[in-house]
Amino acid sequence: MGVLKIVPAASGMMKSSDVHQHEPYAGLMQRRHRPVRGIGTKARCRPSAANADAAVTTIRPADVQPVQCLKEWAPVCAALGDGLQTVLLRKGGIREPTFTPKAQQFLLFPTAFHSQAQLLKPGIAERYQQEMQLEPRQLQHIPLAYFAAITGAWTTMDSQVLQQLDPLHVLAAGFIETRLKWRSREPLTLLELRAWVLQQPLQLPAREQYFGCFSFVELLPEDVGLADSTAAEASAASAAAAGVAWEAAPALSDAAFAEKQALLRQRLQQLDVQKLVL
């Protein structure tokens, strides 16, 4: 999602300060983050305690279209938002030949995964009981509480990837076995993500077109506050859309995320991976 214009620093580590200093988005308003809890009925904002003093970022959906969502298991979305996880391991859905990121910045769309608690590390399913029970198709509105940016991408068929990257995710060993067996000749795509927590989750209408076995979904303009207007209404709608903004705080501080990035690159040296150019 280009509004944040996130680019890696020269060292390969990305800082949230880069979000605000890179043109043309310099000067975005920043405020100290105040943790928000209990927002919404199906999504809770649990910003990392290590990032309680982080500056809030303003995200303006009008600055980039279309707005994309990456579908991911609800407890994993929450773990990304808590800073417990910074990597994803993906393959394409049934309706996709391969997994191909359609955007480098996107919202996270929480999905159900048959409540398979055994695919999570001990204690994680208990921590995210509410997310484990989420059934998006039964909701009128789906809470989108997290925004993410890709800060690194690789492909691999190395069966040791989950074990090597153990400190960077909340997944149990059975998860990688499930993913590797699915289209066994297709490599896994490894994404490193930096996540932000929306202070007010976006309530997405549960339209049928948003469901299905595909990884990314493009949101309708009207569902992100960018009304699809007629020519006569275009000027007023444009002015209104310009004011639409989401405030979000990074799940991890710059220093904490830089440590995660360094650890990932150290562990990748022990694996057979190929860098993916997006």
N, C-alpha and C positions, 0 to 999 in steps of 0.2 A: 504494500500500500504506500504509494510514493509520497504521501503527505509528510511523513517524518524524514524522508530523504536520508535514510540511514546508510552510512558507508563505513567499512572497517577502517580503523586507524592504520597508520603506516606499519605499525608493529604486528598487525593482524588481529589486535584486540579492539573491540568496539566499545566506546563509551557513550553513555546517554547524552553527554555534553555535545557529542558530534551531531546529535539530532537538531540542536538549536543553533549551531554555528555554521551549518552547511547551507549555502544559498539554494533556492530562494526563500528558505523558511527560517532565516535568522530572526531572532527577537521574539520567538513564541513565548507566551506568558508562562512563567514557572512559579509554582507556589509549593510550600512545604507540604509533604504528603501527610494527611491525617487518615489513619486506617479506618475504613468503612466496613462495618460488619452487619450481617443480617439483611442485606439488600435483596429484595425480591423473594419469591417463594421457592424458587428452584435453584438459585445460584447464590453462593455466598462469597463475598470478597474477603480473602484472608491474606493481605499483603505480608510479605516476609518481615519478621521482627527486625532482621538485620537492615531493613530498608525503611524504617519508620520515619526517617528524616529526609527521604528522597524527594526531589522536586517533581511536581506534577507536570506532565506533558499534555499539551492540547493537540488533539487529533481532529482534523477537519476533513470529513469524507468528501466535501465538494472539491477538494484539490486533486482528487484522482478518481477516475471511473474506468471500469466498473469496480465496485467493492467486492472483494472475494472473501470467501470463508473456507478454511481447511477443516474438514470433518475429522474429529478425533474422539476417542473414547472419553467420556465425561470425567472419570477420575484422573486420567492423564492430563486433561485440560487443567483441572484444579491443581495438580502437582506442578505443572508449568507455571501457573499463577502464583504458587507458593514458593517457587524457586527450588523445589525439591528435584525437578527434572529440567534438563536443558537440551536434551536430544530426542529425536523421534526416529523410529525405524519403520519405513513404509514400503509397501508394494501397491500396485494399482488395484482398483476395485474390479468387480466382475465386469463392469461395462467399460473398463479401460485396459488397453494393451499393456501399458506400463504406467508407473507413477511418474508424473511430470508436474513439477510445481508451476502453477499458472500465475503466480505472483510471488514476490519476495517479501511482501508485507501483507498481513491479512488478519481477519478476525478468526477466532476458533469456534467451531460449531460442535457442541457436545453431542455425542451419540451414545446409544446403548450397545453393549457387546455381550448380551445374554448373561449379564451379571456374573461373569466368570472370575470370582474372587481369587481362584488359585493362580491366575495369571499375574497377580500382584505380589509384591514382597509382603512378608508377615507384618501385620499392623496397618498396612496401607488401605485395605478394603474397609477396615473399621474406622479409620480416620475420615474416609470419604464415603460414608454410608449413604448420605443424601445423593451424591453423584452416582453411586452404584445403582440406586433405585430409579434414576431418571429414565423416563420413557417419552422421548420427544414427540412421537406421534399422538400421544394422549393429551398434549398441551395445546392450548390455543395460541400461546406465544412462547417461543424458545428463548431463554435468557442467554445472551452472548456477553460474557463477562471478561473475556481476555482477548488481547491483541498481541500479535507476534511478528517478529522479523527474522528472516533467515540470515545467519551470520557465518555459515559454513555449510558445505554440502559435499557428500562423498557417496560412492556406491561400493558395495562389498558383498561377497558370498561367504565370508569368513564366519564359521559357526561360533567362534569365540568372541564375537563382537559384543554381545550382551554382558558376558562375564568381564571382559576388559573394561567396559564402560560402566561398571556397576555403580560407582559413586554418582553417576550423572542421570540416573533414572529410577523409577519405582517398580520396575517390571521383574517378574519372576522368570526362572529359566524356561518354564513351559511356554512363555510368550514367544521367544525366539524360535522354538521348535515349531510352533503353529505358523509363524510367519515364513519360515524357511520351507516348510512343506507346501505352502500355497505357491503355485507356479515355481516349482523347485529350480527351474533353469533361469529364472529371472533374478537378478541381484537385488539386494535390499538397498534402498536409498536411505542414507543417514543424513538427517538434517540437524544442525545446531540452531537452536532458537533462543532469542531473547524475548521474554514475555513482559507485557504490561497488564495491569489490572484496571479495568474501567471502574471509575468511582460510581457510576450508575450504569448497570448492565443494559445493553440494548435489547429491547423486547421485540424479537423477530416474529412476525406472523408465521404460523406453522402451515405454510402453503405446500401443497402436494409436490410442486415442482422442486422443492428443496430436499426432498427425500429420494433415496435411490443409492445404488452401489457405485458411487463415484466419489473421488477424493475432495474435489473442490466444487463449490457452488457459488454462482454469481448472484448477488443480491439485487433485487429490484430497487431502483432509485427511491421510490416512495417508501420503501421499508427501512431506509437509513436516513429519512428526513429530507430527501431530495426529490420533491414532487415532480412527476412526469406531467408537464404542463402543455397547454395549447400555445400557439404563437402569441395570442392575445394576452396570455397570462405569463409569458416567459420572463418578462422583466421583473414582475413582482415575485415570481417563484425563485428567480436567480438571487434576488436580494435576500429572500428568506433562507435559501439554502446556504448562502455565504455565512449565515449566523449559526448553522448547525455545527456543533463541536462536541467531542467526547474528551473528558479529562481522565487521564490514566497515570498510574505510578508504576515504575519498573518493579518487577518481582524481586530483583536483586540489585544491590548497589553496584556502581561501576567497578569497585574493587572486588566485590564478591563474584561478579560475572567474569571479570578478567581471570580470576583464579580458576573458575570452571573452564574457561576457554583454554588456558594453559594446560590443565590436566587432560582435557580431551585430546589436544594435539600430542601430548606425551604418550597417551595410551594408544593413539592411532599408529604410532611408530611400531607397535607390537602386532599390528594387524595388516592384512592384505586389503588395502583400500585404494580406490581411484578417485581423485578429486573431480567433482562435478562442477562444470561451469554453467551457471544459470544465465 
